[in-house]
Amino acid sequence: MPIRMTAKHTNILKTFLNGSMRLAEFAITNECIAKCTFCDIWKQRPRQYVDREKGLQAIDKLADFGVAHITLTGGEPLLHPNIIDFAKKCNSRNIHTAVLDAAPSLITEPILDGLDEAKTDMLSISFDSDDPKVCEASRRIPDILNGIEDAVKRIKRTKIKSMASILIWNDNHDRMEKVFMKAIDMGFDHISVNYPTFSKSVLYPLGGEGISLNKPGVIKALQSVIEIKKMKKYPIVNSIASMENIIQYLTDPATVRYECLGGNRVMFVDWFLDVRPCMQLPQVLGNILTMTKDDFATEPCNRCNMSWYRDFSTFFHGVKSFPVYLESATSSRSLY
């Protein structure tokens, strides 16, 4: 069935063709009720929330800079009292929008109705394992697997697409297809795969025993995901080209085909409205409300394997990334 072009599709195409297209993660709060074993953001004090009016201005400014997709993240973005207003603002600027979630109990009926009315495109829910006990231990949320399944079923009554955000970690790296099968059985529309990484960032610390896989283990897991994607049985959004690029990075960083364009084509906007190349790097390019196009980073980066930034960066490498465009045009890929 052909895809019906919407105003958001048109905006994505227009910004891509005129060379202004950018994508942003916008962290609107650092509060999170999940206590993930591989992320310490839930320990941060004081709690920070983006001011409503400044947040709306920030989205306008991002749109002016050519941002055609925004992932509203946190912490836990559904804890922000103005999450619906931010989603509505994105829609008013024809920005394709995803909202991340780690605690399915926060996907209440009022929140779901509000996001649907705001024409939110996707809800991405963290999904770690097909084992209920493992899920509880990982996120420290009781009965979380049943909560995820219930949330996905309720999302089906809206026009919002659901995506399982699956991190490669110690529990699942050797049985990725089993986790994919569970995600589809639960009703998820899409699957994204996240690559394990460590970060000493004071803003977004990542680490822990759960993601302490050695490089050969991560490479083997990615190779299995590539083979599974080639089977075309599961709606995996990560491109093969990007996953192969990450394997190359883990094998020999100096020989990667696609470096990260963090701070230029992809970026992280934190709860202080500071723009960073990604959530890991300490470099601040400027405050989104006052910065200009000249403030964006110009040099590509090759210091980590953060999935969201590396995956999207593969689309902006000129002629050599043409195979990625072809793959995306013939697959079930969606922005995430």
N, C-alpha and C positions, 0 to 999 in steps of 0.2 A: 504494500500500500504506500503510495507516495506521501511524503511529509508535507502537510499544509504549512506554507510560509506564514509565520506570524510576524508582528512588529519586532519581536525579540530576535527572530531568525534574521530578519532584514538588517537589524542593527549589528548583529554579529558579522554578517556578510559585508556590510558597508565598512565597518571599522577594520575588518581584516584586509579588504581590498585597498583601502586608502592608507594602510600602514599604521593606523593609530590604535589598533586593538590591544587592550591590556586586560588582565584578569587579577582579581584581588581577593584575598582572605581578609575579612574585617572582623576582628575579635572585639565584641561589644561588651564583654564582661570577663573577669577572671574567676568568678564564682562557679563552683561545680559541686554537685552533690555526690557524683561518682568519686570513688577513691581508688583510682586505677593503680595497679602495682607498678606500672612503667611510666607514670606521669605524676609530678608533684605539684601541679598547678593548684590543686584543691587545698594545699597547705598555705597558699599565699594570703598575707594580710598587709594592708587592709583590702577589703573587697572593693573592686572598682567597677563602675558602670559608666558607659558612654552617655553623656548628657543628650537628651532627646533632640533638642534643637541643633546642637553641634553635630550629632550623628546624621541628621537629615542633611545638613550642609555638607558633611563629608561625602555622603553618597552622591550629591549633586556635583561636587568637585571631581570625584572619581569618574563619573559619567562624562564630564567635560574633558577629562584626560583620555577618553576612549575606552574606559573599562566597560566591557560588554558582559562580563560575568562576575558576580560577587558570591562568595561563600560566607554566610554569616556564621561565625564560630565563637569560641570563647576560650577558656571555660565552657560553660553550658549556656548557649545563647537563649534558650527557652526560659531561662531564669530572669532575663532582662524584661522589665515591665513594658518596654516600648518595642518589643520584637515585631509586633504586627505593623506598627508605624514604619519601621525600617524596611520591612518587606514591601509595604505599599509604595514607599518612595522608590525602591528599586524598580518596581513594576512601572511606575509613572515615567521612569527614564528608559524604559524598554531594556532593562538589565536582566539577563537570565540569572536566576537566584536559587541557591541551595542553602538549606539550613542544616547544620550538624546537630546530632543529639547522642548523648551517651546514657541517658536515663529515660527510658520509655514512659515512665509514670508521668513525665512532664508533658507528654503529648496528650493533653486533655481535650475534651470535645470543644470547649471555647477556643483554645489555641489552634486546634485543627481547622475549625470553621474560619477563624481569622486569617490564617495562612492561606487557606483556599480562596477566600474572598480577595486576598492580596495577590492572587495569581502566582504564588510561590511555585517554582517548577519542581523542586525536589527536596525531600527529607532524607538525609543520610544518617543512618543509625549504626553505631559501633556494634559489631557482631564478631565475637572472638572464637566461639567454639560451638559445636553441636551438642556438647555435654553441659547440662544445666549446672552441675556443681562447679565445673571449671569456669563457666561464665560468672557465677556468683563470686568465686574467689578472685577472679581477674578484676572485676569492677566494684566488688564489695557492695553489691546491691542484691538483696534477697529476691529470689524467684525472677531474676531479670530475663531469662530466656522466654518464659511465658508472657512476660510483659512486652517483650519485643514482638512476639507473634501476634498478640492482641493489637498492638499499635499498628502493625503492618496491615492487618485485616481492616482496621478502621480507616486507614489512609485510603484504602480502595474505594471508599464511597466519595472521595474527592477527585479532583483532576491532578492532584499532586502525585508525582512518581516517587517510589521508595527505592532506596539503595542501601545494600549491606556494605558497610565499610569494614573490611576484613584485614587486620594486621597480621603479617607473617611473624609468628613468635614460636616459643618453645613447644607450645601445646599442639599447634596445627601444621607446622612446616613440612611434615612428612605425610600429610593426608589432606592436602588442600581441596581435592575434588569432593571429599566427603563433606567438608564444610560448605562448599558451593552448593551441593545437592540439598543440604538442609536449608540454606538460604532461599533457594527456589521453592522448596516444599512449603516454606513459611509464607511465600507470596511476594518476595522482593522482586521489583522490576529490573533492577540493575545490581551489579557487583563491582566494587572497586577494591583493589588490593593495595595495602600500604606496606612500605618497606621499613623494616626496623632500623632505627637510628638512635644514637645517644647525643645528648646536648647538655652542656653546662650553662646554658642561657639562664640569666636571672629572671628573664621574662617567661620562658617556657621550658623548664627543665624536663628532660626526657631520659629514661634509663631504667635500670632495674634488672634483676635476674631473669625475668620473663622474656626479655628480648636480647639476652646475651648469646645469641647464636653466633657461631664463628662464620667467617665469610663463605667457606665451602657449603655450609648449611643453608645460608640465604640464597646462594647461587643455585643450589640444587632445587630449592623451593620455587624460585623464579623460573627455572627451566621447566619444572612441572606445570606451572601456571601457563607458560607459553604453549606447551603441548596441548593442554586442556582448551585454551582459547582457540587453537587451530581446529579443534573438533567442532566448534561452533554450537556447542550444546548449552553454553551458559553465557548470559549477557555481561561479560567482563568488559569494563570500559577502558582499562589500561591498554595502550597500544603495544603490540609486539615490539615495535621499534624502540619504544621507551624502555621496556623491560630488558631487552637485549643491551641497551645502552647502560642500564644500571649494572648488569652483569659485567660489562666491560669496565665500568668504574670500579667495581669491587675486585676485579682481576688486575687491572693496570690503569689507574686513573688518568695517566698521561695520554692514553689512546682512545678516550671516549669520542664518539662522533658528535654528540649534542651536549654542549655545556649548558649550565643553568643560566637563565636570563632573569634571575631574581633581582628585583629592584628596578627592572626595566619593563619587561613584558608581563611579568608576574610579580606580586608583592604582598606584603603582610602589613595591615594597618592595625595597630594595637589600641587598647582601651584608653590610651592617652592621645589618640589620633596621630601618633607618630608613624611614619612610613618606613618600613625596613625591607631589605631584600627578601628576608624570610623570617620565620619566628625564631631561628637559631642565632643569627648573627647580631652582634651588638651595635652594628652601624645603623645610625638613624639618618635617613636621607633628608628629612624635613617633616614638618607638620602638614598634614593634608590640607588644612584650611588656609595655609599661607604659601606652600611651595609652588614652584612653577615647573614646566616641563624640563627645564634645564637642570633641575635637581635630581632627576632620575639617574640611576646608575648606568654607566656605559660599558663597563667591562664585564664579560661573562664570568661565572663562578663555577668552581668544580670542587667544592670543599665538603659536600655531603651528598646523601642520596634521598633527600626528602621527596616523597612521592608526588605530592600535589604540584610542587614547583618544577621538578624534573620532568614529569609527564607532560605538562602543558608547554614547557620550554621547547620540546621537540617540534612543535608546530611552527616555530618562528625562525627556522634556520635556512630559509631560502630554498634554493633548488635541491640541496641535499636532503631536505625533509619532505620532498614530494611523495616518497613512498608512504609516509605517515598519513598524508592527506588522503591518498588512495585507500589505505586500510580503513581509515575512519569513515570515508564515504560509503564503504560497502559493509560496514558492521553496525552493531547496535549502540555504538558509542554515544554518550551524552556528556555534556559538560558536568563536572562535579567539583 
